[in-house]
């Protein structure tokens, strides 16, 4: 594909780094230093230019552009860049990252013929909110073609090792002492401190989570959010929507006042020095059911989560802004939720990789990928005999009439079957070729 990325910040850089493998990628920005860093480390064409000026795109008029991605830090710039690029180029698909939620209420997507709007702050906030529905879970993923969900849970250190087996769920990943693997044996033994990924029906997984996670309360009502910038406010707003009691802690008085206005007085705003541990006792934060560290500093988020655990809060969540901190957070028993930049990157990559044929999502900090293909009447797969892929580290399944079966031998597909592959990222290319080639 011919791909243009407007914006050479962290998201733009990571997208270019991934997409330059197998695609022709051009990244445009006015920041020459950012472009120099990209040119030194990536095999792509950086272009210094104003993405809001149609003249910047003049050199691409002789080719079709398969994908235009606008990921600068300014909403207006992203929207104008789409207008200017489309004025002179033939663009197949357009993805735009936006920070301000009010664009959700507008018809800008339809007016500008944008294929996908990405709201990263909202993605992170809703990921936090979804945890309230699954108090024992670390993370929950939903899918388009099935009611099955991917739910991860951190196993208690007090858990007695045992195996689980059911026709309504399967174990599709275990992170154990920093190592990740996808079990091939349905009776794999679950150990204390494992991070286990279940795929299946919600109620069945909920029952298992109750047996695995022994510390957290069964319901979450009292919430504490550390960080009063845009993300902290957005998270607080989502928590209030679902009827939770929320306290937001911020050391900057001006941000406190701004947050109070945005939250319409529905949240208790606490102006306190972040680095003071006394705030947990002084403000009765230690009685919370969940603690969320939502600043832009991962190291600080880790420290505050550890302080929250020390004060007695059982469920602690850190917003992960830098992927290199992911493993550390997990090893410390902290629930990790993708920050806005990582959410934007992952969402765009999932959109790029997914098609009308196959849905693709990453999990376990992008250590593994799910591929999902539904058998439609018009797909040409009905009554076709398929052969499973021979693989050591991936696992293949199919869902038929809401029951999941291992795909270990030749089978004849039926309408509405769902073919699913769980693969470590390093083996995903082979698995992707197989599922597309069915």
VENCOR-V134333 format. One line per field, one symbol per residue. ss: DSSP state (a for helix, b for strand, c for the rest). burial: I if it has 16 or more other ideal C-beta (glycine too) atoms within 10 Angstrom, else O. A space follows every 50 residues. Layout:
ss: ???
burial: ???
This chain:
ss: cbbbbbcccaaaaaaaaaaccccbbbbbbccaaaaaaaaaacccbbbbcc cccaaaaaaaccccbbbbbbccccaaaaaaaaaaaaaaccbbbbbbbccc aaaaaccaaaaccccbbbcaaaaaaaaaaaaaacccccbbbcccccccbb bbbbcccccccbbccbccbbbbbbbbccbbbcccccccbbccccbbbbbb caaaaaaaaaaacccccccccbbbbbcccaaaaaaaaaaaacccbbbbbb ccaaaaaaaaaacccccbbbbcccccccaaaaccaaaccbbbbccccaaa aaaaaaaaaaccccbbbbbbccaaaaaaaaacccbbbbcaaaaaaaaaaa aaaccccbbbbbbccccbbbbbbbccaaacccccbbccccccccbbbbbb ccbbbbccccbbcccccbbbbbbbaaaaaaaaaaaacc
burial: OIIIIIIIOIIIIIIIIIIIOOOOIIIIIOOOOIIOOIOOOIOIIIIOII IIOIOIIOOIOOOOIIIIIIIIOOIOIIIIIIOIIIOOIOIOIIIIIIIO OOIOOOOIIOOOOIOOIIIIIIIIIOIIIIIIOIIIIIIIIOIOOIOIII IIIIIIOOIOOOOIOIOIIIIIIIIOOOOIOIIOOOOIOIOOOIIIIIII IIOOIIOIIOIIIOOIOOOIOIIIIIIIIIIIIIIIIIIIOOOIOIIIII IOOOIIOIIIOOIOOOIIIIIIOIOOOOIIOOOOIIOIIIIIIIIIOIOI IIIIIIIIIOIOIIIIIIIIIOIOIIOIIIOOIIIIIIIIIIIIIIIIIO IIIOOOOIIIIIIIIIIIIIIIIIIOOOOOIOOOOIOIIOIOOIIIIIIO OOOIOOIOOOIOIOOOIIIIIIIIOOIIOOIIOIIOOI
